[in-house]
């Protein structure tokens, strides 16, 4: 398994009280040191051409011109002198990780990055995010690596609005999000299923707060697995936020480290069944400095060949209702009964 990481990404400093702190990446990297069956690589920066597959050319040009400057791009997204450079590296790391799993050198990779990406829209920074790292990686795989179908699973507690909007009219990217709702950014309702040719290829699982891994695992087994058995992705990308953890200060879910490991086991099996094992985790949120790295380590251990925890608890009544509603919403598109 490859871990793509650069200490230069800690030079993105949005301010002393900002939850997306440089310490997040330091702790995440420390948590993965010594993981078996792994190698580490420094990323390159994403090129303008690679970024422009999902972002407007004018937006990419604007961020390029802002390199080395400290400013505020939206109420939550603040740049220091090193932030734009870090954003180019983060997108490049997601590309490098994706290329790795297509080269045959290994079928698993982790892009250990910041700033995160899934809130970034095609033409705007948003929610701590500058470039949409996972979207850039998906578009690169489709354009350059011979990939025909990409699954993007977003288990960050906040809905990945940017990723959804970038791909919502396409059939070659299946976007599925498990998130707390309502919560920032307010998108991700059940009825948001894609548009035009992409109708049915956006799958939102909007959970109420307070649920735990039993509900998430139920959603993966009852929605993700049967839909991907039809879609048959060539690549699995995970927007791997760890802020649905019980200890996270920015949300109200109750997942544990073992829950993240069990979720990773299901998604890894989807990749093995349909995508020759090709799976990439791209770090998104997670703001408790103990819970996030522990959860990341638990997920990474499963990718590196470790044991998957057996969590067989039934879902909550609230979680089961949401999953049943999602299945009804997508029954016609994917043959769900």
Long-range contacts (C-beta under 8 A, 24 or more apart in sequence): 1-35, 1-37, 1-38, 1-39, 1-106, 1-108, 1-109, 1-110, 1-300, 1-303, 1-304, 2-38, 2-39, 2-40, 2-41, 2-96, 2-97, 2-100, 2-105, 2-106, 2-108, 2-109, 2-110, 3-32, 3-35, 3-38, 3-39, 3-40, 3-41, 3-109, 3-110, 3-112, 3-300, 4-40, 4-41, 4-42, 4-43, 4-93, 4-94, 4-96, 4-97, 4-100, 4-109, 4-110, 4-111, 4-112, 4-113, 5-29, 5-40, 5-41, 5-42, 5-43, 5-93, 5-112, 5-113, 6-42, 6-43, 6-89, 6-93, 8-82, 8-85, 8-86, 8-89, 9-86, 9-89, 9-90, 9-113, 9-114, 9-115, 10-86, 10-114, 11-80, 11-81, 11-82, 11-83, 11-85, 11-86, 12-79, 12-80, 12-82, 12-83, 12-86, 12-87, 12-114, 12-115, 13-80, 13-82, 13-83, 14-77, 14-78, 14-79, 14-80, 14-83, 14-128, 15-78, 15-80, 18-78, 19-128, 19-249, 19-250, 19-287, 20-114, 20-115, 20-116, 20-128, 20-285, 20-287, 22-114, 23-289, 24-114, 24-286, 24-287, 24-289, 24-292, 25-112, 25-113, 25-114, 27-289, 27-290, 27-292, 27-293, 28-112, 28-283, 28-292, 28-293, 28-296, 29-112, 30-293, 31-293, 31-294, 31-296, 31-297, 31-300, 32-110, 32-112, 32-296, 32-297, 32-300, 35-297, 35-300, 35-301, 35-304, 36-304, 36-305, 37-304, 37-305, 38-300, 38-304, 41-96, 41-100, 43-89, 43-90, 43-92, 43-93, 43-95, 43-96, 43-111, 44-89, 44-92, 44-96, 45-85, 45-88, 45-89, 45-91, 45-92, 46-88, 46-89, 46-91, 46-92, 46-95, 46-131, 46-136, 50-91, 50-92, 50-95, 50-136, 50-139, 50-140, 51-91, 51-131, 51-136, 53-136, 53-139, 53-140, 53-143, 54-122, 54-132, 54-135, 54-136, 54-139, 54-166, 55-120, 55-122, 55-123, 55-131, 55-132, 55-136, 56-122, 56-123, 58-123, 59-122, 59-123, 59-124, 63-87, 63-125, 63-130, 63-131, 73-124, 73-125, 73-130, 74-124, 74-125, 74-126, 74-127, 76-126, 76-127, 76-128, 77-115, 77-125, 77-126, 77-127, 77-128, 77-129, 77-130, 79-130, 83-115, 83-130, 84-130, 86-114, 86-115, 87-115, 87-130, 87-131, 88-131, 89-113, 90-114, 90-115, 90-116, 90-117, 90-130, 90-131, 90-133, 91-117, 91-131, 91-132, 91-133, 91-136, 91-137, 93-133, 94-133, 94-134, 94-136, 94-137, 94-280, 94-282, 95-136, 95-137, 95-140, 97-137, 97-280, 97-282, 98-137, 98-138, 98-140, 98-141, 98-145, 98-235, 98-237, 98-280, 99-140, 99-145, 101-235, 101-277, 101-278, 101-279, 101-280, 102-141, 102-145, 102-146, 102-147, 102-235, 102-278, 107-271, 107-276, 107-277, 107-278, 107-279, 108-268, 108-277, 108-279, 108-280, 108-303, 108-304, 109-279, 109-280, 109-281, 110-240, 110-280, 110-281, 110-282, 110-283, 110-300, 110-303, 111-137, 111-280, 111-281, 111-282, 111-283, 112-283, 113-282, 113-283, 114-283, 116-156, 116-241, 116-283, 116-284, 116-285, 117-162, 117-239, 117-282, 117-284, 118-154, 118-156, 118-158, 118-160, 118-161, 118-162, 118-163, 118-239, 118-241, 118-284, 119-158, 119-160, 119-161, 119-162, 119-185, 120-162, 121-161, 121-162, 121-165, 121-166, 122-162, 122-165, 122-166, 126-161, 126-162, 126-185, 127-158, 127-161, 127-184, 127-185, 128-285, 129-162, 132-162, 132-163, 132-166, 133-282, 134-160, 134-163, 134-237, 134-239, 134-282, 134-284, 135-162, 135-163, 135-166, 135-167, 137-237, 137-280, 137-282, 138-167, 138-173, 138-235, 138-237, 141-234, 141-235, 142-172, 142-173, 147-234, 147-235, 148-172, 148-234, 149-173, 149-174, 149-231, 149-232, 149-233, 149-234, 149-235, 150-174, 150-233, 150-234, 150-235, 150-236, 150-237, 151-176, 151-228, 151-231, 151-233, 151-235, 151-236, 151-237, 151-270, 151-275, 152-176, 152-237, 152-238, 152-239, 153-177, 153-178, 153-224, 153-236, 153-237, 153-238, 153-239, 153-267, 154-178, 154-179, 154-238, 154-239, 154-241, 154-284, 155-216, 155-238, 155-239, 155-240, 155-241, 155-244, 155-263, 156-239, 156-240, 156-241, 156-243, 156-244, 156-284, 156-285, 157-183, 157-241, 157-243, 157-244, 157-248, 157-250, 157-251, 157-253, 157-285, 158-183, 158-184, 158-185, 158-241, 158-243, 158-250, 158-251, 158-285, 159-183, 159-185, 159-186, 159-187, 159-188, 159-204, 159-206, 160-188, 160-239, 160-284, 161-185, 161-187, 161-188, 163-239, 164-188, 164-192, 164-202, 164-204, 167-198, 167-201, 167-202, 168-192, 168-194, 168-195, 168-198, 168-201, 168-202, 169-194, 169-195, 169-196, 169-197, 169-198, 170-197, 170-198, 170-201, 171-197, 171-198, 171-201, 173-201, 174-201, 174-203, 174-227, 174-228, 174-231, 174-233, 175-201, 175-202, 175-203, 176-202, 176-203, 176-204, 176-205, 176-223, 176-224, 176-227, 177-203, 177-204, 177-205, 178-205, 178-207, 178-216, 178-219, 178-220, 178-244, 179-204, 179-205, 179-206, 179-207, 180-206, 180-207, 180-208, 180-209, 180-244, 180-251, 180-252, 180-253, 181-206, 181-207, 181-208, 183-209, 183-251, 183-252, 190-322, 190-325, 190-326, 190-329, 191-329, 193-329, 193-330, 193-333, 199-333, 200-330, 200-332, 200-333, 200-334, 201-333, 203-227, 203-326, 203-330, 204-326, 205-322, 205-323, 205-326, 206-322, 207-253, 207-318, 207-319, 207-322, 208-318, 208-322, 209-251, 209-252, 209-253, 210-252, 210-253, 210-254, 210-318, 211-253, 211-254, 211-315, 211-316, 211-318, 211-319, 212-246, 212-253, 212-254, 212-255, 212-256, 212-259, 212-316, 213-255, 213-256, 213-258, 213-259, 213-260, 213-262, 213-263, 213-311, 214-311, 214-313, 214-314, 214-315, 214-316, 214-319, 215-315, 215-316, 215-318, 215-319, 215-320, 215-322, 215-323, 216-244, 216-255, 216-259, 216-263, 217-259, 217-262, 217-263, 217-266, 217-311, 217-315, 218-314, 218-315, 218-319, 218-320, 218-323, 219-319, 219-322, 219-323, 219-326, 220-263, 220-266, 220-267, 221-266, 222-323, 222-327, 223-323, 223-326, 223-327, 223-330, 223-336, 224-266, 224-267, 224-270, 225-266, 225-270, 226-334, 226-335, 226-336, 227-330, 227-334, 227-336, 228-270, 228-273, 228-274, 229-273, 229-274, 230-334, 230-335, 231-274, 231-334, 232-274, 233-270, 233-271, 233-274, 233-275, 234-274, 234-275, 234-276, 234-278, 235-275, 235-278, 235-279, 235-280, 236-267, 236-270, 236-271, 236-275, 236-278, 236-279, 236-280, 237-279, 237-280, 237-282, 238-267, 238-279, 238-280, 238-281, 238-282, 239-282, 239-284, 240-281, 240-282, 240-283, 240-284, 240-296, 240-299, 241-283, 241-284, 241-285, 241-286, 242-285, 242-286, 242-291, 242-292, 242-295, 242-296, 243-284, 243-285, 243-286, 243-287, 243-292, 245-286, 245-288, 245-291, 245-292, 245-295, 246-291, 247-288, 247-290, 247-291, 248-286, 248-287, 248-288, 248-291, 248-292, 249-287, 249-288, 250-285, 250-287, 255-295, 256-295, 257-291, 257-294, 257-295, 257-297, 257-298, 258-298, 258-309, 258-311, 259-311, 260-295, 260-296, 260-298, 260-299, 261-298, 261-299, 261-301, 261-302, 261-306, 261-308, 261-309, 262-308, 262-309, 262-310, 262-311, 263-299, 264-298, 264-299, 264-302, 264-303, 264-308, 265-302, 265-308, 265-309, 268-302, 268-303, 279-303
